[in-house]
Amino acid sequence: MRSATSGTGLLLHIAGLVALLACPATVSAQDWIYLIRQGDTPWSICLEYTNKPGCWIELSKYNNIDRDRRIPIGTEIRVPIDWLVTVPPVGKALSLQGEVLYESRAGGAAVPLKAGQPLLLGSRIVAANGSASIQFNNGSQLLLRQGAELELNAMSTNPGPANATELVLPRGEVDVQVPPSPETRFEVRTPSAIAAVRGTSYRLAALSDGGDATRGEVVTGAVDVQAATAQRVEAGFGVIAKKGQPVAPPRALLDAPIVESDSERGPLPLTLRWQPDPLAVAWRLDVYAPGGGSLPLETRRSAEPETTFEGLELACYRVVLLAMDAEGFSGMPAETPLCAEPPPPPAPEEWVPLLPHLM
């Protein structure tokens, strides 16, 4: 049994629950985030990166800077992307399944996203009929599951470990992996919550278009949830944050399923089996291609503690399996190989000699 106070991993903060899309004043601005280096001033930043007349005056106002020659090194300076001479790429699409649309500016013309395509700051990805895995320049990766939308709202592109990322998830579910670093700030904003990490692995879902709730499930690290009340959520626990309401106590995620060892390999059709869990109402399986890959070839759901695979190429795959409870929380993941092997050769026909009296 897990304890709600166990674990000492990196923190995941979910703070300041607000209706980000319902109230325009609270929507995250589309900014390039510049981290101040030795000798930088608003004047030098404007001169090098923008084409806006009077930029250095406006930039100081935009960032509430009153002593522009004494800005501490590492301070985040926000520059609206409309001021930039060139909008920078902040990541790329790794792989795709189905139809995924891309808007170089949120609300602009949508075109099909392609694997390997650079992703610009301020762009929008819509995975209504597909899924996509993307990687940002800071090394973090994100999986958009089918039905998710993502806006690359504000990011830094400074070289070095210090970086900042602010994404908007209007709807749908994402899986996020952020490399641990005390100099990393990585936020995903939904209509009801902000999830900010310094490095961890977690899942986040905006549960409805109206932004009524956000569900978070932490695989590694820890979570600080703040709304009308504050609550810490450790790894192995999940929470639902509802707009304007006290945060409910965290609940333990279901344990990682235990796969039956004799079901992981064999000829097709191949049935993978795992031990049942009385608290599970279903199980989700993500099947990844041989040799790795950041996007599942297939995602399926099973109401029984087994599922049968047909039509696979003969190879070994990676399967990520987790249980789902009655409240919709997905549990801790288990990984197992799944090896589709050729059928055994047919047994040779037995030769029976003729009896002497028949010869």
C-alpha positions as CSV (number, residue, x, y, z in Angstrom):
1,M,0.0,0.0,0.0
2,R,1.4,3.4,-1.0
3,S,1.5,6.3,1.5
4,A,0.4,9.8,0.4
5,T,3.5,11.2,1.9
6,S,6.0,8.8,0.4
7,G,8.6,9.7,-2.3
8,T,11.2,12.5,-2.6
9,G,11.3,13.0,-6.4
10,L,11.3,16.3,-8.3
11,L,8.2,18.5,-7.8
12,L,5.4,18.9,-10.3
13,H,3.4,22.0,-9.4
14,I,-0.2,22.5,-10.4
15,A,-0.9,26.0,-9.3
16,G,-3.4,28.9,-9.7
17,L,-6.4,27.1,-11.2
18,V,-8.1,29.6,-13.5
19,A,-10.4,29.5,-16.5
20,L,-7.6,30.2,-19.0
21,L,-9.8,30.1,-22.1
22,A,-13.0,31.4,-20.7
23,C,-11.4,34.6,-19.5
24,P,-9.2,36.3,-22.2
25,A,-7.2,38.2,-19.5
26,T,-5.8,35.0,-18.2
27,V,-4.8,33.4,-21.4
28,S,-1.0,32.8,-21.7
29,A,0.6,35.3,-24.1
30,Q,2.5,34.0,-27.1
31,D,6.0,35.1,-26.3
32,W,9.6,34.2,-26.9
33,I,11.2,33.8,-23.5
34,Y,14.8,35.2,-23.5
35,L,17.1,34.4,-20.5
36,I,19.3,37.4,-19.7
37,R,23.1,36.9,-20.2
38,Q,26.0,39.1,-19.1
39,G,25.8,42.5,-20.8
40,D,22.2,42.2,-22.1
41,T,19.8,45.2,-22.0
42,P,16.4,45.7,-23.5
43,W,18.1,47.9,-26.1
44,S,20.5,45.1,-27.2
45,I,17.8,42.4,-27.2
46,C,15.5,44.6,-29.4
47,L,18.3,45.5,-31.7
48,E,19.3,41.9,-32.3
49,Y,16.0,40.1,-32.5
50,T,13.1,42.5,-33.3
51,N,12.0,45.0,-35.9
52,K,9.5,46.9,-33.7
53,P,9.9,50.7,-33.5
54,G,10.5,51.9,-29.9
55,C,10.9,48.3,-28.9
56,W,13.2,48.8,-26.0
57,I,10.8,51.2,-24.3
58,E,7.8,48.8,-24.9
59,L,9.9,45.8,-23.8
60,S,10.7,47.3,-20.5
61,K,7.0,48.1,-19.9
62,Y,6.0,44.6,-21.0
63,N,8.3,43.0,-18.4
64,N,8.0,45.6,-15.7
65,I,11.7,46.6,-15.9
66,D,12.6,49.8,-14.2
67,R,16.4,49.4,-14.1
68,D,17.3,48.1,-17.5
69,R,21.0,47.9,-16.9
70,R,20.8,45.9,-13.7
71,I,18.8,43.0,-14.8
72,P,20.0,39.8,-13.0
73,I,21.6,37.2,-15.2
74,G,19.1,34.4,-15.9
75,T,16.0,36.6,-15.6
76,E,13.2,35.7,-18.1
77,I,12.4,38.5,-20.5
78,R,9.3,37.9,-22.6
79,V,9.2,39.2,-26.2
80,P,5.9,39.0,-28.1
81,I,6.4,36.9,-31.1
82,D,4.8,39.5,-33.3
83,W,7.8,41.7,-32.6
84,L,10.4,39.2,-33.8
85,V,12.2,39.4,-37.1
86,T,12.2,35.6,-37.3
87,V,9.9,33.2,-35.4
88,P,12.2,30.5,-34.0
89,P,11.6,26.7,-34.3
90,V,11.3,25.2,-30.8
91,G,11.0,21.5,-31.6
92,K,10.1,19.0,-34.3
93,A,7.5,16.2,-35.0
94,L,9.1,12.8,-34.4
95,S,6.4,10.5,-35.7
96,L,2.7,10.5,-36.5
97,Q,-0.3,8.1,-36.7
98,G,-3.4,9.1,-38.7
99,E,-4.3,12.7,-39.5
100,V,-2.7,15.4,-37.5
101,L,-3.1,19.1,-38.5
102,Y,-0.6,21.9,-37.9
103,E,-1.1,25.7,-37.8
104,S,2.1,27.8,-37.9
105,R,0.1,30.4,-36.0
106,A,-2.8,29.4,-33.7
107,G,-6.0,30.1,-35.6
108,G,-4.2,30.2,-39.0
109,A,-4.5,27.8,-42.0
110,A,-4.2,24.2,-41.0
111,V,-2.0,21.8,-43.1
112,P,-1.1,18.1,-42.5
113,L,1.8,17.7,-40.1
114,K,4.7,15.7,-41.4
115,A,7.3,13.6,-39.5
116,G,10.5,15.6,-39.0
117,Q,8.8,18.9,-39.6
118,P,10.1,21.8,-37.5
119,L,7.6,23.3,-35.0
120,L,7.5,27.1,-34.7
121,L,6.9,29.1,-31.6
122,G,3.2,30.1,-31.4
123,S,2.1,27.2,-33.6
124,R,-0.8,24.8,-32.9
125,I,-1.2,21.0,-33.3
126,V,-4.5,19.3,-33.6
127,A,-4.6,15.5,-33.3
128,A,-8.3,15.1,-33.8
129,N,-8.1,11.9,-35.9
130,G,-4.6,10.8,-35.1
131,S,-1.7,11.0,-32.6
132,A,1.8,12.6,-32.6
133,S,5.0,12.5,-30.7
134,I,7.1,15.7,-30.6
135,Q,10.4,16.6,-29.2
136,F,11.4,20.1,-28.0
137,N,14.8,21.7,-28.3
138,N,15.4,21.3,-24.5
139,G,15.1,17.5,-24.8
140,S,11.6,17.0,-23.4
141,Q,9.2,14.9,-25.3
142,L,5.4,14.9,-25.5
143,L,2.9,12.4,-26.8
144,L,-0.4,13.9,-28.1
145,R,-3.1,11.2,-27.9
146,Q,-6.0,11.2,-30.3
147,G,-8.4,14.1,-29.7
148,A,-5.8,16.4,-28.1
149,E,-4.9,19.9,-29.1
150,L,-1.7,21.7,-28.2
151,E,-0.5,25.3,-28.6
152,L,3.2,26.1,-28.3
153,N,2.6,29.4,-26.6
154,A,5.8,30.6,-25.0
155,M,9.3,29.1,-25.0
156,S,13.0,30.0,-24.7
157,T,15.6,29.0,-27.2
158,N,18.8,30.0,-25.3
159,P,21.7,27.5,-25.5
160,G,22.5,25.7,-22.3
161,P,20.5,23.8,-19.7
162,A,18.4,26.8,-18.5
163,N,15.1,26.9,-20.4
164,A,11.4,27.7,-20.1
165,T,8.4,26.2,-21.8
166,E,4.7,27.2,-21.6
167,L,2.2,25.1,-23.5
168,V,-1.6,25.2,-23.7
169,L,-3.7,22.1,-23.8
170,P,-7.3,23.2,-24.6
171,R,-8.6,19.6,-24.7
172,G,-7.4,16.0,-24.8
173,E,-4.6,14.0,-23.1
174,V,-0.8,14.2,-23.3
175,D,2.0,12.1,-21.9
176,V,5.0,14.3,-20.9
177,Q,8.7,13.5,-20.2
178,V,10.9,16.3,-19.0
179,P,14.6,15.6,-18.3
180,P,15.4,16.5,-14.7
181,S,17.1,19.9,-14.3
182,P,16.9,22.6,-11.6
183,E,17.1,25.2,-14.4
184,T,14.2,23.8,-16.4
185,R,10.7,25.3,-16.1
186,F,8.1,23.4,-18.1
187,E,4.4,24.2,-17.9
188,V,1.3,22.8,-19.5
189,R,-1.9,25.0,-19.1
190,T,-5.4,23.6,-19.4
191,P,-8.6,25.6,-19.1
192,S,-8.7,24.7,-15.4
193,A,-5.1,24.2,-14.2
194,I,-1.4,24.9,-14.7
195,A,1.0,21.9,-14.5
196,A,4.6,23.0,-14.0
197,V,7.6,20.7,-13.6
198,R,11.4,20.9,-13.2
199,G,11.7,17.4,-14.7
200,T,9.5,14.3,-14.3
201,S,7.2,11.9,-16.1
202,Y,3.4,12.5,-15.9
203,R,0.1,12.4,-17.7
204,L,-2.3,15.3,-18.0
205,A,-5.8,15.5,-19.4
206,A,-8.2,18.4,-19.9
207,L,-11.4,16.5,-19.2
208,S,-13.9,18.6,-21.1
209,D,-14.1,21.5,-23.7
210,G,-15.6,23.7,-21.0
211,G,-12.5,23.3,-18.8
212,D,-14.4,21.9,-15.8
213,A,-11.5,19.7,-14.6
214,T,-8.0,18.6,-15.1
215,R,-6.7,15.1,-14.3
216,G,-3.1,14.5,-13.5
217,E,-1.3,11.2,-12.9
218,V,2.3,11.3,-11.7
219,V,4.6,8.4,-12.8
220,T,7.8,9.9,-11.3
221,G,8.4,13.0,-9.1
222,A,5.8,14.7,-7.0
223,V,2.9,17.1,-7.5
224,D,1.9,20.2,-5.7
225,V,-1.8,21.1,-6.5
226,Q,-3.2,24.5,-5.7
227,A,-6.7,25.7,-6.3
228,A,-9.0,26.8,-3.5
229,T,-6.8,24.6,-1.3
230,A,-3.3,23.2,-1.8
231,Q,-2.4,19.5,-1.9
232,R,0.8,17.6,-2.6
233,V,0.6,14.5,-4.8
234,E,3.5,12.0,-4.8
235,A,4.5,9.7,-7.6
236,G,2.1,6.8,-7.9
237,F,-0.9,9.0,-7.1
238,G,-3.4,11.0,-9.1
239,V,-5.6,14.0,-8.6
240,I,-8.5,15.8,-10.3
241,A,-8.4,19.6,-10.0
242,K,-11.9,21.2,-10.6
243,K,-12.2,24.8,-11.5
244,G,-12.8,27.0,-8.4
245,Q,-13.2,24.0,-6.0
246,P,-11.0,22.6,-3.2
247,V,-8.6,19.9,-4.4
248,A,-9.7,16.5,-3.3
249,P,-7.2,14.3,-1.5
250,P,-4.9,12.4,-3.9
251,R,-5.8,8.8,-4.7
252,A,-3.4,5.9,-5.2
253,L,-3.1,4.8,-8.8
254,L,-3.6,1.2,-9.5
255,D,-0.4,-1.0,-9.4
256,A,1.4,-1.9,-12.6
257,P,-0.1,-5.1,-14.0
258,I,1.9,-8.4,-13.7
259,V,2.2,-10.1,-17.1
260,E,2.0,-13.9,-17.3
261,S,5.5,-14.8,-18.5
262,D,4.4,-17.6,-20.8
263,S,2.2,-15.3,-22.9
264,E,4.9,-12.8,-24.1
265,R,6.0,-14.8,-27.2
266,G,4.7,-17.3,-29.6
267,P,3.1,-17.7,-33.0
268,L,0.2,-15.6,-34.1
269,P,-2.5,-15.3,-33.0
270,L,-0.7,-14.4,-29.8
271,T,-2.7,-13.8,-26.6
272,L,-1.0,-11.6,-24.0
273,R,-2.3,-12.3,-20.4
274,W,-1.8,-10.5,-17.1
275,Q,-3.1,-11.0,-13.6
276,P,-6.6,-9.5,-12.9
277,D,-7.1,-6.6,-10.6
278,P,-10.5,-6.3,-8.8
279,L,-10.2,-2.5,-8.8
280,A,-9.6,-2.3,-12.6
281,V,-12.5,-1.7,-15.0
282,A,-10.2,-1.9,-18.1
283,W,-6.6,-2.0,-19.2
284,R,-4.9,0.2,-21.8
285,L,-2.0,-1.2,-24.0
286,D,0.3,0.9,-26.1
287,V,2.3,-1.2,-28.6
288,Y,5.6,0.3,-29.8
289,A,7.5,-0.7,-33.0
290,P,10.6,-3.0,-32.9
291,G,13.8,-1.0,-32.2
292,G,12.1,1.7,-30.2
293,G,10.0,4.6,-31.4
294,S,8.2,7.4,-29.4
295,L,4.7,6.9,-30.8
296,P,2.6,3.7,-30.3
297,L,1.9,1.7,-33.4
298,E,-1.4,0.8,-31.8
299,T,-3.4,1.7,-28.6
300,R,-6.1,-0.6,-27.5
301,R,-8.3,-1.1,-24.5
302,S,-9.4,-4.4,-23.0
303,A,-12.1,-5.1,-20.5
304,E,-10.5,-8.5,-19.7
305,P,-7.0,-9.3,-18.4
306,E,-5.9,-10.5,-21.8
307,T,-5.9,-9.5,-25.4
308,T,-5.1,-11.3,-28.7
309,F,-2.9,-9.9,-31.4
310,E,-3.2,-10.9,-35.0
311,G,-1.6,-9.5,-38.2
312,L,1.6,-8.4,-36.6
313,E,4.9,-8.7,-38.5
314,L,7.2,-11.3,-37.0
315,A,9.3,-9.3,-34.6
316,C,9.5,-8.3,-30.9
317,Y,7.5,-5.2,-29.9
318,R,7.4,-3.2,-26.7
319,V,4.1,-3.1,-24.9
320,V,3.2,-0.5,-22.1
321,L,0.3,-1.8,-20.1
322,L,-1.6,-0.1,-17.4
323,A,-4.9,-0.6,-15.5
324,M,-7.7,1.9,-15.4
325,D,-10.1,2.4,-12.4
326,A,-13.8,3.4,-12.3
327,E,-12.9,7.1,-11.9
328,G,-10.9,7.2,-15.1
329,F,-7.4,7.2,-13.5
330,S,-4.7,5.3,-15.4
331,G,-2.4,3.4,-13.1
332,M,1.3,2.8,-13.0
333,P,2.8,1.3,-16.2
334,A,4.3,-2.1,-16.8
335,E,6.5,-2.8,-19.8
336,T,6.9,-6.1,-21.5
337,P,8.2,-7.5,-24.8
338,L,5.7,-9.0,-27.2
339,C,7.4,-11.3,-29.7
340,A,5.5,-12.7,-32.6
341,E,7.3,-15.8,-33.7
342,P,6.9,-18.1,-36.8
343,P,4.8,-21.1,-36.3
344,P,6.6,-24.4,-35.6
345,P,7.4,-26.5,-38.6
346,P,4.9,-29.3,-39.3
347,A,5.7,-32.6,-37.7
348,P,7.0,-35.1,-40.3
349,E,4.5,-37.8,-41.3
350,E,5.2,-41.0,-39.4
351,W,6.3,-43.9,-41.7
352,V,4.6,-47.2,-41.0
353,P,6.3,-50.3,-42.6
354,L,4.1,-52.8,-44.4
355,L,3.4,-56.0,-42.5
356,P,5.0,-59.1,-44.1
357,H,1.7,-60.9,-44.9
358,L,0.6,-57.8,-46.9
359,M,3.6,-57.8,-49.1
